[in-house]
C-alpha cells in the first residue's frame, strides 16, 4: 500500500502521525512524506506590514542555514520512522495565505499523480495554524475523485499538538484510532531529532505531553497508546 503524508511544516509529520508512520513502514508499506513550507521563516526578526509580501525574499545566509539544518533533522526523523522518501518544498512559513490556493493544490496534485497513493494523511480543518488549514483545503481539492484520474481511496486528517487544541472555537473529533503502543518510543525519538522544535513540559510539543496525548487516545480505544484521525472520505 502507498501512503502519502502531506504536512505544512517540518515536524508536523511526526507530531501528527509519527507512530502510525512507523507502523506502516514496519508492515512494508511505501510512505512518502511531503513537507510544504520552510517551517522557519516566520521566526525572522523583522516582519513588514505589507500586502502581498513574499517571505522567501527574507531568506538570508543565516535563514538558509537554519532551513537546511531543519531539513537535515527531518531526514533523520524520517530514517527513524523507516521513511525512505521525504520531500521539502519552499512555501512560506505561516504565510501560506499569501500563496494562491491553486498553486498549493497543483503542487499536491503532482504528488497524487506521480506517487498514486492509496491513502493520504494531512492536517485537520479545525487547526489554529493558517498553514494547516490551507494545506487541508488544498489536499481536499487535490484528492477529489475525478473520472480518468488516480483516485485516492482514503483521506484522513490528523491533529497537531500546539495547534489543533488551541483553536478553542472548534474541536478535533476523531473517528479512527491506531494503536502505537509499540511505536510510541520511535515517535518520541523522531521528534527528538527535531532538536530545536521540541519544547519543555507542559508545552504540547514536549516529550511528556506527547506521551500523555498518546495515552489519552489510548484510553478512548482501549490500548496503552494511540494516534487519532478523522476519516474524511473513503472510496471502496
C-alpha positions as CSV (number, residue, x, y, z in Angstrom):
1,X,0.0,0.0,0.0
2,X,1.2,3.5,-0.8
3,X,0.7,6.2,1.9
4,X,1.2,9.9,1.2
5,X,1.7,12.3,4.1
6,X,1.1,16.0,3.4
7,X,2.4,18.2,6.1
8,X,2.7,22.0,6.3
9,X,5.9,22.2,8.4
10,X,8.9,20.0,9.3
11,X,8.0,18.0,12.4
12,X,4.2,18.1,11.7
13,X,4.5,14.6,10.1
14,X,6.0,13.3,13.4
15,X,3.6,15.2,15.7
16,X,0.6,14.2,13.8
17,X,1.3,10.5,13.0
18,X,4.9,9.5,13.8
19,X,3.8,6.3,15.5
20,X,1.4,5.4,12.7
21,X,4.1,6.1,10.1
22,X,6.5,3.7,11.9
23,X,3.7,1.0,12.0
24,X,3.2,1.5,8.2
25,X,6.8,1.1,7.3
26,X,7.3,-1.9,9.7
27,X,4.4,-3.5,7.8
28,X,6.2,-2.9,4.5
29,X,4.0,-0.1,3.2
30,X,5.6,2.6,1.0
31,X,5.4,6.0,2.8
32,X,6.2,9.4,1.1
33,X,6.3,12.5,3.3
34,X,5.9,15.9,1.7
35,X,6.7,19.0,3.7
36,X,5.3,22.1,2.0
37,X,6.8,25.1,3.8
38,X,10.2,26.0,5.1
39,X,9.0,25.9,8.7
40,X,11.4,28.6,9.9
41,X,10.8,32.0,8.1
42,X,8.1,33.2,10.5
43,X,10.9,33.4,13.1
44,X,12.7,36.2,11.2
45,X,13.3,39.3,13.3
46,X,11.7,41.8,11.1
47,X,8.2,41.2,9.6
48,X,7.0,44.0,7.5
49,X,3.3,45.0,7.5
50,X,2.9,44.9,3.7
51,X,0.3,43.3,1.4
52,X,1.5,40.5,-0.9
53,X,4.8,40.2,0.8
54,X,6.7,37.1,-0.2
55,X,8.6,35.8,2.8
56,X,11.0,34.0,0.6
57,X,12.6,37.4,-0.1
58,X,13.8,37.4,3.5
59,X,16.0,34.3,3.1
60,X,19.5,35.4,4.1
61,X,22.5,33.2,4.8
62,X,21.5,32.7,8.4
63,X,18.0,31.6,7.4
64,X,19.3,29.4,4.7
65,X,21.5,27.6,7.2
66,X,18.6,27.2,9.6
67,X,16.3,25.8,6.8
68,X,19.0,23.3,5.8
69,X,19.5,22.2,9.4
70,X,15.8,21.7,9.8
71,X,15.6,19.6,6.7
72,X,18.5,17.5,7.9
73,X,16.6,17.0,11.1
74,X,13.6,16.0,9.0
75,X,15.7,13.4,7.2
76,X,17.0,12.0,10.5
77,X,13.4,11.7,11.8
78,X,12.3,10.0,8.6
79,X,15.0,7.5,8.9
80,X,14.0,6.7,12.5
81,X,10.4,6.1,11.3
82,X,11.6,4.0,8.3
83,X,10.6,6.5,5.7
84,X,12.9,6.4,2.6
85,X,11.5,9.4,0.8
86,X,10.8,12.8,2.2
87,X,10.4,15.9,0.0
88,X,10.7,19.6,1.1
89,X,9.0,22.4,-0.8
90,X,9.6,26.1,-0.3
91,X,6.2,27.6,0.6
92,X,6.5,30.5,3.1
93,X,6.1,29.5,6.8
94,X,2.9,30.7,8.5
95,X,2.2,32.9,5.4
96,X,0.7,30.3,3.0
97,X,-2.4,32.5,2.9
98,X,-0.3,34.8,0.7
99,X,0.1,32.0,-1.9
100,X,-2.6,31.1,-4.5
101,X,-4.7,28.1,-3.4
102,X,-4.3,26.9,-7.0
103,X,-0.5,26.8,-6.7
104,X,-0.7,24.8,-3.4
105,X,-3.3,22.5,-4.8
106,X,-1.4,21.8,-8.0
107,X,1.8,21.0,-6.0
108,X,-0.2,18.4,-4.1
109,X,-1.9,17.1,-7.3
110,X,1.5,16.5,-8.8
111,X,2.4,14.1,-6.0
112,X,-1.0,12.4,-6.3
113,X,-0.5,11.7,-10.0
114,X,3.2,10.6,-9.7
115,X,3.1,8.7,-6.5
116,X,-0.5,7.4,-6.8
117,X,-1.2,6.8,-3.1
118,X,-3.9,4.6,-1.8
119,X,-4.3,6.7,1.3
120,X,-3.5,10.4,2.1
121,X,-3.0,11.9,5.5
122,X,-3.0,15.6,6.2
123,X,-3.9,18.3,8.7
124,X,-7.2,19.0,10.3
125,X,-9.6,21.7,9.1
126,X,-10.1,22.8,12.7
127,X,-6.4,23.8,13.3
128,X,-5.5,27.2,14.7
129,X,-2.5,27.4,12.3
130,X,-3.3,29.1,9.0
131,X,-0.9,26.9,7.0
132,X,-2.5,23.7,8.4
133,X,-6.0,24.8,7.3
134,X,-4.7,25.8,3.8
135,X,-3.0,22.5,3.4
136,X,-6.1,20.7,4.4
137,X,-8.3,22.6,1.9
138,X,-5.7,22.1,-0.9
139,X,-5.4,18.4,-0.2
140,X,-9.2,18.0,-0.1
141,X,-9.3,19.6,-3.6
142,X,-6.3,17.7,-4.9
143,X,-7.8,14.4,-3.9
144,X,-11.2,15.0,-5.3
145,X,-12.4,11.8,-7.2
146,X,-12.4,12.8,-10.9
147,X,-13.1,10.2,-13.6
148,X,-10.0,9.4,-15.6
149,X,-7.6,10.4,-12.8
150,X,-6.0,8.5,-10.0
151,X,-8.5,8.1,-7.1
152,X,-7.3,8.2,-3.5
153,X,-9.2,5.5,-1.7
154,X,-9.0,7.1,1.8
155,X,-8.3,10.6,3.0
156,X,-7.5,11.2,6.7
157,X,-6.7,14.2,8.9
158,X,-4.6,14.3,12.0
159,X,-4.1,16.6,14.9
160,X,-1.0,18.7,15.7
161,X,-0.3,19.4,19.4
162,X,0.1,23.2,19.9
163,X,-2.2,24.0,17.1
164,X,-5.3,21.8,16.9
165,X,-6.2,22.0,20.6
166,X,-5.7,25.8,20.7
167,X,-8.5,26.6,18.3
168,X,-11.0,26.9,21.1
169,X,-13.9,27.7,18.8
170,X,-13.7,24.3,17.1
171,X,-12.7,20.8,18.3
172,X,-11.0,17.8,16.7
173,X,-13.4,14.9,16.7
174,X,-11.5,11.7,15.6
175,X,-13.3,8.6,14.4
176,X,-10.4,6.3,13.8
177,X,-7.6,5.3,16.2
178,X,-4.3,3.4,15.5
179,X,-2.5,1.6,18.3
180,X,1.0,2.9,18.6
181,X,1.9,1.2,21.9
182,X,5.0,-0.4,20.4
183,X,5.8,2.6,18.1
184,X,5.5,5.5,20.6
185,X,9.2,5.3,21.5
186,X,10.1,5.8,17.8
187,X,7.7,8.8,17.6
188,X,9.5,10.3,20.6
189,X,12.9,9.6,19.2
190,X,11.9,11.1,15.8
191,X,10.6,14.2,17.5
192,X,13.9,14.5,19.4
193,X,15.7,14.6,16.0
194,X,14.0,17.9,15.6
195,X,16.1,19.3,18.3
196,X,15.1,22.9,18.0
197,X,11.3,22.2,17.8
198,X,11.0,20.1,21.0
199,X,9.8,22.2,24.0
200,X,9.8,21.7,27.7
201,X,6.7,20.4,29.6
202,X,3.9,21.5,29.9
203,X,4.2,22.7,26.3
204,X,2.2,20.4,23.9
205,X,5.4,19.7,21.9
206,X,7.3,18.2,24.9
207,X,8.1,14.5,25.3
208,X,5.8,14.2,28.3
209,X,2.9,15.9,26.5
210,X,3.2,13.6,23.5
211,X,3.2,10.6,25.8
212,X,0.1,12.0,27.6
213,X,-1.7,12.6,24.4
214,X,-1.0,9.1,23.1
215,X,-2.2,7.8,26.4
216,X,-5.4,9.8,26.3
217,X,-6.3,8.5,22.9
218,X,-5.3,5.0,24.1
219,X,-7.9,5.2,26.8
220,X,-10.5,6.1,24.2
221,X,-9.9,2.9,22.2
222,X,-8.7,0.5,24.9
223,X,-4.9,0.4,24.3
224,X,-1.9,1.8,26.0
225,X,-1.1,4.5,23.4
226,X,-2.8,5.6,20.2
227,X,-2.9,8.3,17.5
228,X,-6.3,9.7,16.4
229,X,-7.5,10.5,13.0
230,X,-10.6,11.7,11.2
231,X,-11.7,9.7,8.1
232,X,-12.6,12.5,5.7
233,X,-13.5,10.4,2.7
234,X,-13.4,6.8,1.6
235,X,-14.0,5.3,-1.8
236,X,-14.2,1.5,-1.5
